[in-house]
């Protein structure tokens, strides 16, 4: 891309982990600005941890604590600098009186109800995010579901879908696929608390394996999951062979709009998920089965129907054209560089 606004010289990205090997939000920041990097003479990334990235040139400023971060931010910026954040620490832009843009990837206020710990954490996160929304020049969201929430705090909110890598593949007949079930997402209670309850209902002679891909954030929970004989923990892998699985199972209590669901649908692999967050924006009666939260018996019945080929989905309504990194990058450029 050519520089569309030559008065903009610098981009400052404030995040926690920078790279494409962390969370979905971190990956989104990496993918979007990778395509926009030549719009700027310099990109400065202020973060705690540096991961894998494919940028040609970056200037990293790492911080160890709040004091470090505030000192760095106060030293940066002039009228030719754009400030951008993707996590709750963007409140530091508010405190340092920076004009900034923000993308909301998180799951508040729904997280309030996940656990007692999260209930008490909500007294911090809710007012912090609300302040970010009110003070950001623009807020970007990835689902209609979150757009409705953020719109209560700012009029300047834009929906920009995240993308995913669309590799070439040969479509396989659902019936011919092996009896393997895929789960994708970092192992934590929000995503897998109900998985443990579901697995207790599954017979020992269950004819399928369940493979779970993701970083292990809760080792005790990972151990519980792996105690079921039909479950295998595959750890984090950058490339997941979706096309080799009969279906994607998603047991999250709350969600924004996970890219793993979009990726699965791209490969014509049906999704079985609780109808939470923005999932219904892509999953419909032709490409998956939405379960009322948190009806484990219905979810188990749907798994059996897919595994035993009692339900064959047509994927007639499976438009994922909006979920494209290049399209997302162009939309970001329109917002940040207008």
C-alpha positions, 0 to 999 in steps of 0.5 A, spaced: 500 500 500 502 507 498 502 512 503 495 515 503 496 520 508 503 523 508 503 527 514 502 521 518 509 518 520 509 514 526 504 508 529 505 506 536 501 500 538 500 498 545 499 491 547 501 486 552 504 480 547 505 482 540 506 476 535 501 471 531 503 466 536 498 468 542 491 470 543 486 471 537 486 479 539 494 479 538 494 475 532 489 480 529 493 486 531 499 482 527 495 481 521 492 487 520 498 492 521 503 487 517 499 489 511 499 496 513 506 497 515 508 501 509 503 506 511 508 509 516 515 511 516 516 508 523 512 503 527 513 503 535 510 497 539 510 498 546 509 491 549 511 486 555 512 480 551 515 479 543 513 473 540 513 471 532 512 476 527 513 477 520 514 485 520 520 487 516 522 493 521 519 494 528 522 498 534 520 495 540 519 498 547 518 493 552 515 494 559 516 490 566 511 494 570 506 500 570 511 505 571 515 503 565 509 503 561 507 510 563 514 513 562 515 510 555 508 513 553 509 520 555 516 520 551 512 518 545 508 522 540 507 528 536 501 531 531 504 526 526 503 520 531 497 515 531 496 511 537 493 504 537 491 499 543 488 492 543 487 491 550 485 494 557 492 497 558 489 502 553 487 506 559 494 508 559 492 512 553 487 516 557 491 517 563 497 520 558 492 524 554 493 521 548 488 521 542 488 513 540 484 508 536 482 501 540 479 495 538 475 491 543 477 483 543 475 482 550 469 478 553 466 483 558 461 484 561 459 477 560 466 475 564 463 477 570 459 471 571 464 466 569 467 465 576 467 469 583 474 471 581 471 474 575 466 477 579 470 481 583 475 483 577 469 486 574 469 492 578 476 493 575 475 491 568 468 494 567 469 501 568 476 501 565 473 499 558 468 504 559 473 509 560 477 507 554 470 506 549 468 514 551 475 516 550 478 513 544 477 517 537 474 510 534 472 503 537 473 497 532 469 491 534 469 484 530 462 482 531 455 485 531 454 483 538 459 487 541 457 493 537 451 493 540 454 493 547 460 498 545 455 503 542 452 505 549 458 508 550 461 512 544 458 513 537 464 512 533 464 505 533 466 500 527 465 493 525 471 490 522 471 482 521 477 479 523 480 475 517 483 468 517 488 464 512 484 461 507 489 455 504 487 451 498 484 444 500 480 439 497 473 438 499 472 432 503 465 428 504 463 429 511 461 422 511 468 419 509 471 423 514 474 419 520 470 420 527 475 425 530 472 431 533 476 438 534 476 443 539 480 449 538 482 455 544 486 456 550 485 451 555 481 455 561 475 455 564 471 460 560 472 455 554 472 448 557 468 448 564 462 445 560 467 441 556 468 437 563 461 436 564 459 434 557 465 429 557 462 425 564 456 424 560 459 420 554 460 413 554 466 409 555 465 406 548 464 413 545 467 411 537 471 418 536 477 421 539 476 429 541 483 433 539 484 439 543 488 445 540 491 451 544 495 454 549 495 450 556 493 456 561 490 452 566 494 445 568 489 443 573 483 443 568 488 440 562 489 434 566 481 433 568 480 434 560 486 429 558 483 424 564 478 422 559 480 416 555 477 419 548 481 426 549 488 428 547 491 435 548 495 437 542 497 444 545 498 450 541 499 449 533 499 455 528 496 451 523 490 446 525 488 441 520 481 442 520 479 438 514 481 432 517 475 432 523 468 430 522 466 437 526 468 442 531 465 442 538 465 449 542 463 449 549 465 456 551 460 459 556 461 466 553 464 468 546 465 474 542 466 471 535 472 466 535 476 465 528 476 457 529 469 457 528 470 461 521 476 457 519 472 450 521 466 453 516 471 455 511 473 447 510 466 445 510 467 442 517 460 443 521 460 447 528 456 444 534 456 450 539 452 454 545 449 460 542 453 465 545 456 472 543 456 473 536 457 465 534 450 466 531 452 471 526 456 465 522 453 459 524 446 457 521 442 451 520 446 449 514 453 449 517 452 447 524 448 446 530 447 451 535 445 449 542 441 453 547 446 455 553 448 450 557 444 444 555 449 439 555 444 433 553 442 437 547 449 438 545 451 430 546 445 428 542 448 433 536 455 430 537 452 423 536 448 425 530 454 428 526 458 422 528 453 417 526 452 421 520 444 422 522 445 429 520 448 432 514 449 439 513 449 442 506 453 449 507 448 453 503 449 459 507 456 459 508 458 466 506 465 468 509 467 473 504 467 479 510 472 475 514 479 477 510 485 480 513 486 484 507 479 487 507 480 488 514 487 492 513 483 496 508 478 498 513 483 499 518 486 504 514 480 508 512 478 509 519 485 510 522 488 514 516 482 518 514 
